[in-house]
């Protein structure tokens, strides 16, 4: 039984891995690395402000790639399968998470040491941005029948990122420079964004009640 269970789990992992849109995620990763490596390509030494800006831009680009992570052209065929949605979604995230960590490490390494902002704070920003994109994708999957909501989700995340500095009140500003008196308070707000995105994504990963009933009836 144990071997059978292990084989079934392995087959599930392989099946899910085949449905992951690796090209979209990979494109976001490559473009993100090009953004952080731009000063080296131009033989220019970035200052701390530019370093922070490049890392924020790279994190956003990578998040846009992650917005496609839950796309599945065969969603209407895979919806009735016995494996619950939160397991399939969790597997996709688990498959990409180690690659995301390696990507972020590479992005940080591309910046000269003197241009790097505080690593913990900027990593929190990148994590919140990535999880927010995943939560938005999970929201689209949960409440629409669109099998590939990635383009719409990416457009929404990009629009939100561009408009947030203009629309948010100063007391809620997220994009503050290093050394700003509001730096620590801003990253408490980033932590709140991250926690909210995790909760939203977890809630949306649960199978709809109607879907559960249909599966039980079938």
MODELLER restraints for C-alpha pairs under 7 A, 6 or more apart:
rsr = mdl.restraints
at = mdl.atoms
rsr.add(forms.Gaussian(group=physical.xy_distance, feature=features.Distance(at['CA:13:A'], at['CA:91:A']), mean=7.00, stdev=0.5))
rsr.add(forms.Gaussian(group=physical.xy_distance, feature=features.Distance(at['CA:16:A'], at['CA:88:A']), mean=6.83, stdev=0.5))
rsr.add(forms.Gaussian(group=physical.xy_distance, feature=features.Distance(at['CA:16:A'], at['CA:92:A']), mean=6.74, stdev=0.5))
rsr.add(forms.Gaussian(group=physical.xy_distance, feature=features.Distance(at['CA:17:A'], at['CA:92:A']), mean=6.99, stdev=0.5))
rsr.add(forms.Gaussian(group=physical.xy_distance, feature=features.Distance(at['CA:19:A'], at['CA:72:A']), mean=6.45, stdev=0.5))
rsr.add(forms.Gaussian(group=physical.xy_distance, feature=features.Distance(at['CA:20:A'], at['CA:69:A']), mean=6.24, stdev=0.5))
rsr.add(forms.Gaussian(group=physical.xy_distance, feature=features.Distance(at['CA:20:A'], at['CA:92:A']), mean=6.69, stdev=0.5))
rsr.add(forms.Gaussian(group=physical.xy_distance, feature=features.Distance(at['CA:21:A'], at['CA:68:A']), mean=6.74, stdev=0.5))
rsr.add(forms.Gaussian(group=physical.xy_distance, feature=features.Distance(at['CA:21:A'], at['CA:69:A']), mean=6.01, stdev=0.5))
rsr.add(forms.Gaussian(group=physical.xy_distance, feature=features.Distance(at['CA:21:A'], at['CA:71:A']), mean=6.93, stdev=0.5))
rsr.add(forms.Gaussian(group=physical.xy_distance, feature=features.Distance(at['CA:24:A'], at['CA:65:A']), mean=5.28, stdev=0.5))
rsr.add(forms.Gaussian(group=physical.xy_distance, feature=features.Distance(at['CA:24:A'], at['CA:68:A']), mean=6.48, stdev=0.5))
rsr.add(forms.Gaussian(group=physical.xy_distance, feature=features.Distance(at['CA:25:A'], at['CA:65:A']), mean=4.39, stdev=0.5))
rsr.add(forms.Gaussian(group=physical.xy_distance, feature=features.Distance(at['CA:25:A'], at['CA:66:A']), mean=5.57, stdev=0.5))
rsr.add(forms.Gaussian(group=physical.xy_distance, feature=features.Distance(at['CA:25:A'], at['CA:69:A']), mean=7.00, stdev=0.5))
rsr.add(forms.Gaussian(group=physical.xy_distance, feature=features.Distance(at['CA:27:A'], at['CA:65:A']), mean=6.69, stdev=0.5))
rsr.add(forms.Gaussian(group=physical.xy_distance, feature=features.Distance(at['CA:28:A'], at['CA:61:A']), mean=5.46, stdev=0.5))
rsr.add(forms.Gaussian(group=physical.xy_distance, feature=features.Distance(at['CA:28:A'], at['CA:62:A']), mean=4.37, stdev=0.5))
rsr.add(forms.Gaussian(group=physical.xy_distance, feature=features.Distance(at['CA:28:A'], at['CA:64:A']), mean=6.51, stdev=0.5))
rsr.add(forms.Gaussian(group=physical.xy_distance, feature=features.Distance(at['CA:28:A'], at['CA:65:A']), mean=4.46, stdev=0.5))
rsr.add(forms.Gaussian(group=physical.xy_distance, feature=features.Distance(at['CA:29:A'], at['CA:62:A']), mean=5.23, stdev=0.5))
rsr.add(forms.Gaussian(group=physical.xy_distance, feature=features.Distance(at['CA:29:A'], at['CA:103:A']), mean=6.80, stdev=0.5))
rsr.add(forms.Gaussian(group=physical.xy_distance, feature=features.Distance(at['CA:31:A'], at['CA:61:A']), mean=6.95, stdev=0.5))
rsr.add(forms.Gaussian(group=physical.xy_distance, feature=features.Distance(at['CA:32:A'], at['CA:58:A']), mean=4.14, stdev=0.5))
rsr.add(forms.Gaussian(group=physical.xy_distance, feature=features.Distance(at['CA:32:A'], at['CA:59:A']), mean=6.83, stdev=0.5))
rsr.add(forms.Gaussian(group=physical.xy_distance, feature=features.Distance(at['CA:32:A'], at['CA:61:A']), mean=5.58, stdev=0.5))
rsr.add(forms.Gaussian(group=physical.xy_distance, feature=features.Distance(at['CA:32:A'], at['CA:62:A']), mean=5.84, stdev=0.5))
rsr.add(forms.Gaussian(group=physical.xy_distance, feature=features.Distance(at['CA:33:A'], at['CA:58:A']), mean=6.74, stdev=0.5))
rsr.add(forms.Gaussian(group=physical.xy_distance, feature=features.Distance(at['CA:33:A'], at['CA:107:A']), mean=5.65, stdev=0.5))
rsr.add(forms.Gaussian(group=physical.xy_distance, feature=features.Distance(at['CA:35:A'], at['CA:54:A']), mean=6.27, stdev=0.5))
rsr.add(forms.Gaussian(group=physical.xy_distance, feature=features.Distance(at['CA:35:A'], at['CA:58:A']), mean=5.88, stdev=0.5))
rsr.add(forms.Gaussian(group=physical.xy_distance, feature=features.Distance(at['CA:36:A'], at['CA:54:A']), mean=5.43, stdev=0.5))
rsr.add(forms.Gaussian(group=physical.xy_distance, feature=features.Distance(at['CA:36:A'], at['CA:55:A']), mean=6.21, stdev=0.5))
rsr.add(forms.Gaussian(group=physical.xy_distance, feature=features.Distance(at['CA:36:A'], at['CA:58:A']), mean=6.45, stdev=0.5))
rsr.add(forms.Gaussian(group=physical.xy_distance, feature=features.Distance(at['CA:36:A'], at['CA:107:A']), mean=6.07, stdev=0.5))
rsr.add(forms.Gaussian(group=physical.xy_distance, feature=features.Distance(at['CA:36:A'], at['CA:110:A']), mean=6.28, stdev=0.5))
rsr.add(forms.Gaussian(group=physical.xy_distance, feature=features.Distance(at['CA:36:A'], at['CA:111:A']), mean=6.51, stdev=0.5))
rsr.add(forms.Gaussian(group=physical.xy_distance, feature=features.Distance(at['CA:37:A'], at['CA:110:A']), mean=5.60, stdev=0.5))
rsr.add(forms.Gaussian(group=physical.xy_distance, feature=features.Distance(at['CA:37:A'], at['CA:111:A']), mean=6.90, stdev=0.5))
rsr.add(forms.Gaussian(group=physical.xy_distance, feature=features.Distance(at['CA:39:A'], at['CA:45:A']), mean=6.24, stdev=0.5))
rsr.add(forms.Gaussian(group=physical.xy_distance, feature=features.Distance(at['CA:39:A'], at['CA:46:A']), mean=6.37, stdev=0.5))
rsr.add(forms.Gaussian(group=physical.xy_distance, feature=features.Distance(at['CA:46:A'], at['CA:115:A']), mean=5.86, stdev=0.5))
rsr.add(forms.Gaussian(group=physical.xy_distance, feature=features.Distance(at['CA:47:A'], at['CA:115:A']), mean=5.06, stdev=0.5))
rsr.add(forms.Gaussian(group=physical.xy_distance, feature=features.Distance(at['CA:48:A'], at['CA:114:A']), mean=6.93, stdev=0.5))
rsr.add(forms.Gaussian(group=physical.xy_distance, feature=features.Distance(at['CA:48:A'], at['CA:115:A']), mean=4.22, stdev=0.5))
rsr.add(forms.Gaussian(group=physical.xy_distance, feature=features.Distance(at['CA:48:A'], at['CA:116:A']), mean=6.03, stdev=0.5))
rsr.add(forms.Gaussian(group=physical.xy_distance, feature=features.Distance(at['CA:48:A'], at['CA:117:A']), mean=6.22, stdev=0.5))
rsr.add(forms.Gaussian(group=physical.xy_distance, feature=features.Distance(at['CA:49:A'], at['CA:177:A']), mean=6.77, stdev=0.5))
rsr.add(forms.Gaussian(group=physical.xy_distance, feature=features.Distance(at['CA:51:A'], at['CA:111:A']), mean=6.84, stdev=0.5))
rsr.add(forms.Gaussian(group=physical.xy_distance, feature=features.Distance(at['CA:51:A'], at['CA:115:A']), mean=5.10, stdev=0.5))
rsr.add(forms.Gaussian(group=physical.xy_distance, feature=features.Distance(at['CA:51:A'], at['CA:116:A']), mean=5.74, stdev=0.5))
rsr.add(forms.Gaussian(group=physical.xy_distance, feature=features.Distance(at['CA:51:A'], at['CA:117:A']), mean=6.91, stdev=0.5))
rsr.add(forms.Gaussian(group=physical.xy_distance, feature=features.Distance(at['CA:52:A'], at['CA:116:A']), mean=6.79, stdev=0.5))
rsr.add(forms.Gaussian(group=physical.xy_distance, feature=features.Distance(at['CA:52:A'], at['CA:117:A']), mean=5.82, stdev=0.5))
rsr.add(forms.Gaussian(group=physical.xy_distance, feature=features.Distance(at['CA:59:A'], at['CA:126:A']), mean=5.18, stdev=0.5))
rsr.add(forms.Gaussian(group=physical.xy_distance, feature=features.Distance(at['CA:59:A'], at['CA:129:A']), mean=6.89, stdev=0.5))
rsr.add(forms.Gaussian(group=physical.xy_distance, feature=features.Distance(at['CA:60:A'], at['CA:129:A']), mean=6.55, stdev=0.5))
rsr.add(forms.Gaussian(group=physical.xy_distance, feature=features.Distance(at['CA:63:A'], at['CA:129:A']), mean=6.30, stdev=0.5))
rsr.add(forms.Gaussian(group=physical.xy_distance, feature=features.Distance(at['CA:63:A'], at['CA:130:A']), mean=4.63, stdev=0.5))
rsr.add(forms.Gaussian(group=physical.xy_distance, feature=features.Distance(at['CA:63:A'], at['CA:133:A']), mean=5.79, stdev=0.5))
rsr.add(forms.Gaussian(group=physical.xy_distance, feature=features.Distance(at['CA:64:A'], at['CA:133:A']), mean=6.93, stdev=0.5))
rsr.add(forms.Gaussian(group=physical.xy_distance, feature=features.Distance(at['CA:64:A'], at['CA:154:A']), mean=5.05, stdev=0.5))
rsr.add(forms.Gaussian(group=physical.xy_distance, feature=features.Distance(at['CA:66:A'], at['CA:130:A']), mean=6.93, stdev=0.5))
rsr.add(forms.Gaussian(group=physical.xy_distance, feature=features.Distance(at['CA:66:A'], at['CA:133:A']), mean=6.52, stdev=0.5))
rsr.add(forms.Gaussian(group=physical.xy_distance, feature=features.Distance(at['CA:66:A'], at['CA:134:A']), mean=6.38, stdev=0.5))
rsr.add(forms.Gaussian(group=physical.xy_distance, feature=features.Distance(at['CA:67:A'], at['CA:133:A']), mean=5.22, stdev=0.5))
rsr.add(forms.Gaussian(group=physical.xy_distance, feature=features.Distance(at['CA:67:A'], at['CA:134:A']), mean=5.75, stdev=0.5))
rsr.add(forms.Gaussian(group=physical.xy_distance, feature=features.Distance(at['CA:67:A'], at['CA:137:A']), mean=5.68, stdev=0.5))
rsr.add(forms.Gaussian(group=physical.xy_distance, feature=features.Distance(at['CA:67:A'], at['CA:150:A']), mean=5.30, stdev=0.5))
rsr.add(forms.Gaussian(group=physical.xy_distance, feature=features.Distance(at['CA:67:A'], at['CA:153:A']), mean=5.92, stdev=0.5))
rsr.add(forms.Gaussian(group=physical.xy_distance, feature=features.Distance(at['CA:67:A'], at['CA:154:A']), mean=5.41, stdev=0.5))
rsr.add(forms.Gaussian(group=physical.xy_distance, feature=features.Distance(at['CA:68:A'], at['CA:150:A']), mean=4.08, stdev=0.5))
rsr.add(forms.Gaussian(group=physical.xy_distance, feature=features.Distance(at['CA:70:A'], at['CA:137:A']), mean=6.44, stdev=0.5))
rsr.add(forms.Gaussian(group=physical.xy_distance, feature=features.Distance(at['CA:71:A'], at['CA:147:A']), mean=6.00, stdev=0.5))
rsr.add(forms.Gaussian(group=physical.xy_distance, feature=features.Distance(at['CA:71:A'], at['CA:148:A']), mean=4.36, stdev=0.5))
rsr.add(forms.Gaussian(group=physical.xy_distance, feature=features.Distance(at['CA:71:A'], at['CA:149:A']), mean=6.27, stdev=0.5))
rsr.add(forms.Gaussian(group=physical.xy_distance, feature=features.Distance(at['CA:71:A'], at['CA:150:A']), mean=6.08, stdev=0.5))
rsr.add(forms.Gaussian(group=physical.xy_distance, feature=features.Distance(at['CA:72:A'], at['CA:147:A']), mean=5.38, stdev=0.5))
rsr.add(forms.Gaussian(group=physical.xy_distance, feature=features.Distance(at['CA:72:A'], at['CA:148:A']), mean=5.81, stdev=0.5))
rsr.add(forms.Gaussian(group=physical.xy_distance, feature=features.Distance(at['CA:73:A'], at['CA:147:A']), mean=5.28, stdev=0.5))
rsr.add(forms.Gaussian(group=physical.xy_distance, feature=features.Distance(at['CA:73:A'], at['CA:148:A']), mean=6.16, stdev=0.5))
rsr.add(forms.Gaussian(group=physical.xy_distance, feature=features.Distance(at['CA:74:A'], at['CA:147:A']), mean=6.96, stdev=0.5))
rsr.add(forms.Gaussian(group=physical.xy_distance, feature=features.Distance(at['CA:75:A'], at['CA:147:A']), mean=5.34, stdev=0.5))
rsr.add(forms.Gaussian(group=physical.xy_distance, feature=features.Distance(at['CA:80:A'], at['CA:215:A']), mean=6.21, stdev=0.5))
rsr.add(forms.Gaussian(group=physical.xy_distance, feature=features.Distance(at['CA:84:A'], at['CA:207:A']), mean=6.78, stdev=0.5))
rsr.add(forms.Gaussian(group=physical.xy_distance, feature=features.Distance(at['CA:85:A'], at['CA:205:A']), mean=6.25, stdev=0.5))
rsr.add(forms.Gaussian(group=physical.xy_distance, feature=features.Distance(at['CA:85:A'], at['CA:206:A']), mean=6.34, stdev=0.5))
rsr.add(forms.Gaussian(group=physical.xy_distance, feature=features.Distance(at['CA:85:A'], at['CA:207:A']), mean=5.66, stdev=0.5))
rsr.add(forms.Gaussian(group=physical.xy_distance, feature=features.Distance(at['CA:86:A'], at['CA:205:A']), mean=4.76, stdev=0.5))
rsr.add(forms.Gaussian(group=physical.xy_distance, feature=features.Distance(at['CA:86:A'], at['CA:206:A']), mean=5.44, stdev=0.5))
rsr.add(forms.Gaussian(group=physical.xy_distance, feature=features.Distance(at['CA:89:A'], at['CA:205:A']), mean=6.72, stdev=0.5))
rsr.add(forms.Gaussian(group=physical.xy_distance, feature=features.Distance(at['CA:117:A'], at['CA:178:A']), mean=6.85, stdev=0.5))
rsr.add(forms.Gaussian(group=physical.xy_distance, feature=features.Distance(at['CA:121:A'], at['CA:187:A']), mean=6.62, stdev=0.5))
rsr.add(forms.Gaussian(group=physical.xy_distance, feature=features.Distance(at['CA:124:A'], at['CA:190:A']), mean=6.95, stdev=0.5))
rsr.add(forms.Gaussian(group=physical.xy_distance, feature=features.Distance(at['CA:125:A'], at['CA:190:A']), mean=6.17, stdev=0.5))
rsr.add(forms.Gaussian(group=physical.xy_distance, feature=features.Distance(at['CA:128:A'], at['CA:190:A']), mean=6.61, stdev=0.5))
rsr.add(forms.Gaussian(group=physical.xy_distance, feature=features.Distance(at['CA:128:A'], at['CA:193:A']), mean=6.24, stdev=0.5))
rsr.add(forms.Gaussian(group=physical.xy_distance, feature=features.Distance(at['CA:128:A'], at['CA:194:A']), mean=4.36, stdev=0.5))
rsr.add(forms.Gaussian(group=physical.xy_distance, feature=features.Distance(at['CA:131:A'], at['CA:194:A']), mean=6.72, stdev=0.5))
rsr.add(forms.Gaussian(group=physical.xy_distance, feature=features.Distance(at['CA:131:A'], at['CA:197:A']), mean=5.99, stdev=0.5))
rsr.add(forms.Gaussian(group=physical.xy_distance, feature=features.Distance(at['CA:131:A'], at['CA:198:A']), mean=6.60, stdev=0.5))
rsr.add(forms.Gaussian(group=physical.xy_distance, feature=features.Distance(at['CA:132:A'], at['CA:197:A']), mean=5.07, stdev=0.5))
rsr.add(forms.Gaussian(group=physical.xy_distance, feature=features.Distance(at['CA:133:A'], at['CA:157:A']), mean=6.43, stdev=0.5))
rsr.add(forms.Gaussian(group=physical.xy_distance, feature=features.Distance(at['CA:134:A'], at['CA:201:A']), mean=6.87, stdev=0.5))
rsr.add(forms.Gaussian(group=physical.xy_distance, feature=features.Distance(at['CA:135:A'], at['CA:197:A']), mean=5.71, stdev=0.5))
rsr.add(forms.Gaussian(group=physical.xy_distance, feature=features.Distance(at['CA:135:A'], at['CA:198:A']), mean=6.96, stdev=0.5))
rsr.add(forms.Gaussian(group=physical.xy_distance, feature=features.Distance(at['CA:135:A'], at['CA:200:A']), mean=5.98, stdev=0.5))
rsr.add(forms.Gaussian(group=physical.xy_distance, feature=features.Distance(at['CA:135:A'], at['CA:201:A']), mean=4.11, stdev=0.5))
rsr.add(forms.Gaussian(group=physical.xy_distance, feature=features.Distance(at['CA:136:A'], at['CA:153:A']), mean=6.38, stdev=0.5))
rsr.add(forms.Gaussian(group=physical.xy_distance, feature=features.Distance(at['CA:137:A'], at['CA:150:A']), mean=6.81, stdev=0.5))
rsr.add(forms.Gaussian(group=physical.xy_distance, feature=features.Distance(at['CA:137:A'], at['CA:153:A']), mean=6.01, stdev=0.5))
rsr.add(forms.Gaussian(group=physical.xy_distance, feature=features.Distance(at['CA:138:A'], at['CA:201:A']), mean=5.79, stdev=0.5))
rsr.add(forms.Gaussian(group=physical.xy_distance, feature=features.Distance(at['CA:138:A'], at['CA:204:A']), mean=5.58, stdev=0.5))
rsr.add(forms.Gaussian(group=physical.xy_distance, feature=features.Distance(at['CA:138:A'], at['CA:205:A']), mean=6.16, stdev=0.5))
rsr.add(forms.Gaussian(group=physical.xy_distance, feature=features.Distance(at['CA:139:A'], at['CA:201:A']), mean=7.00, stdev=0.5))
rsr.add(forms.Gaussian(group=physical.xy_distance, feature=features.Distance(at['CA:139:A'], at['CA:204:A']), mean=5.53, stdev=0.5))
rsr.add(forms.Gaussian(group=physical.xy_distance, feature=features.Distance(at['CA:140:A'], at['CA:149:A']), mean=6.47, stdev=0.5))
rsr.add(forms.Gaussian(group=physical.xy_distance, feature=features.Distance(at['CA:142:A'], at['CA:204:A']), mean=5.61, stdev=0.5))
rsr.add(forms.Gaussian(group=physical.xy_distance, feature=features.Distance(at['CA:165:A'], at['CA:173:A']), mean=6.81, stdev=0.5))
rsr.add(forms.Gaussian(group=physical.xy_distance, feature=features.Distance(at['CA:165:A'], at['CA:175:A']), mean=6.97, stdev=0.5))
rsr.add(forms.Gaussian(group=physical.xy_distance, feature=features.Distance(at['CA:173:A'], at['CA:186:A']), mean=6.45, stdev=0.5))
rsr.add(forms.Gaussian(group=physical.xy_distance, feature=features.Distance(at['CA:174:A'], at['CA:186:A']), mean=5.19, stdev=0.5))
rsr.add(forms.Gaussian(group=physical.xy_distance, feature=features.Distance(at['CA:174:A'], at['CA:189:A']), mean=6.91, stdev=0.5))
rsr.add(forms.Gaussian(group=physical.xy_distance, feature=features.Distance(at['CA:174:A'], at['CA:190:A']), mean=6.79, stdev=0.5))
rsr.add(forms.Gaussian(group=physical.xy_distance, feature=features.Distance(at['CA:176:A'], at['CA:183:A']), mean=6.15, stdev=0.5))
